[in-house]
Amino acid sequence: MSNNRISEFFKFDEAAERGSADNPFGALSAEQRRPGGPLLALAFGWGFLITGLLTGGALGAGLKLWPDLFWYSTLGNLINFGIGALVGIIAWRTGCNSALLFRAIYGKAGAYIPVVFVALLTIGWQGIVVGASAQVWTQSPGTVIFYAAAIFAGLLHTFTTLYGVKGLEKVGVPSMLVLVAVGLYAIWLNVDKAGGTGPLMELSARTAAATPLSGLEAINLVVGSWIVGAVVMAEYVRFSRSMFTAIAIPFVVLVIDQWFLHTVGALGSVVSGSADFTAYMTSIGGWIGIFAIIGMTLALWTTGDTNLYLPSVQTASLFRKPKRVMVLVCGLLGTVLGLGIYARFLDWINLLATVVPPVIGPVIADYYLVRSVRVDRYEAEPAFALNLAAVVSFVSAAVIAAYGAEIAAAVPALTIAPSLLGLLASILVYCIVRPLERALGGGG
């Protein structure tokens, strides 16, 4: 690449960025909105991630498939959907991405706290996707070939994400049918191996009794596996042309996909000893194994691209850099993290479930409960530098969620999942502190 082309790559042209299909710097115009069909197909591919299988495997190891796993999976998914839908409606109405929403609520300087925080977490999530890709291809973590596959996956995701939302659609749309076919075959295979539904339920009950999982642990595991996606739902829902699509996107990602993946993962864990269907389907050999690897590769490719798109748009908007530059930076960071973070998957999920929900609480509270006029231009730069109420709400609620077990022991009535406790605390604190801050003349 010549010096001129390198210079052009890093050159910031705000007018060109605003006119692009992705427009990180302002509300989307009507022309920049996308058709519902491709968006929903993209949503399905985004949600079809190996982490859903692993979450299902963890649930299946400690819960009976019916009714326990079904109900706890449903409750956790609906919590995430509720958050994603609330965020999605704001994004659809305003046309703004997460960074612009955070800036409107947290302030010009305050926005750095949630944007950098969420960007780092999504880059970490991208690292898990990179590691998962290497695991699918090699089934040999910690080896040279695993690291080589992880680096290739990270660079592949980075390259295709450079093409923005149009590139994501080209990868996501054809993946959908393959993913459904592979998942349905995996369900049939495990039910057949168990000897039918009756023996399967007996095996599930014995497995769960050996290592039982509490309801709160199960819900927190489900919420943690996709809470980041719910919080940054604005990145994709802002492209919606209708409220139906704006609500359907989080429903597809956070309910339909996760129900399906939890079922596939739990069945594999109970019957085949692995939540990853590529592990047991490749042991069969032949076209079935190849088809399984292709299906999971497409799922991880779609998810890797969409996960990488999230922090790239947010950081480009906040730091006023070309989106392509931030794709490169975030992609390289995610690739490096992918060499080691995959092994910490469950720890990462529990961390996310605790600290992420409170960050979106001020945005939800301000739009639905505090702000008297909801047609304000969220893309406009706020006059205030810092909304102290938003920062206090986020930090205090994160601490409350971290001590959820201790709080529940002292006040049994507050025995709810830490993820939901943190979100509700954040909303409540904001609704109390924000009016006081305004009365004292602070925070805009």
Number of C-alpha atoms within 10 A of each C-alpha: 6 7 8 8 10 10 11 11 12 14 12 15 12 15 10 11 21 17 16 13 19 23 23 29 26 20 23 25 13 11 10 19 18 18 13 18 11 17 24 26 21 29 28 29 31 26 27 30 26 24 27 26 27 24 27 31 26 23 32 32 27 26 29 24 24 11 9 16 24 16 14 22 25 19 19 27 26 18 20 29 29 16 24 28 25 21 29 32 22 25 28 26 18 22 29 27 33 30 29 29 25 26 29 25 28 26 24 19 14 20 24 18 15 21 23 16 15 26 23 16 18 24 26 24 29 33 29 28 33 35 31 32 30 27 22 24 18 17 15 13 18 12 11 10 16 22 23 13 22 29 22 16 24 30 18 17 30 24 16 20 26 22 18 21 21 16 16 25 21 15 21 26 19 15 24 22 12 16 21 16 13 20 21 12 15 23 18 13 18 23 18 13 12 19 10 12 12 11 13 19 17 13 16 24 20 16 19 18 13 11 11 16 17 12 19 17 16 25 27 26 27 31 31 29 29 25 28 25 25 25 25 26 28 31 27 28 34 27 29 29 19 17 13 11 21 30 21 22 27 31 23 22 29 34 23 16 22 29 21 18 25 27 26 27 31 33 30 27 25 28 20 19 16 19 30 27 29 25 21 19 22 17 10 11 10 10 11 16 18 14 18 26 21 19 22 26 23 23 26 28 27 32 28 33 30 29 27 30 31 26 31 29 26 26 25 21 24 20 10 16 21 23 26 22 18 24 28 19 14 25 31 19 17 31 28 19 22 28 24 17 21 24 15 10 17 17 12 18 22 19 16 24 27 28 26 26 30 31 27 27 27 30 26 20 21 19 19 14 13 17 11 10 8 14 10 12 14 22 19 14 13 18 11 17 16 21 24 19 24 32 23 17 27 29 15 16 30 25 15 22 28 19 14 21 18 13 17 15 11 11 10 11 9 14 16 19 23 30 32 22 21 32 27 18 22 32 24 16 20 29 20 13 16 23 15 13 16 13 10 9 9 15 21 13
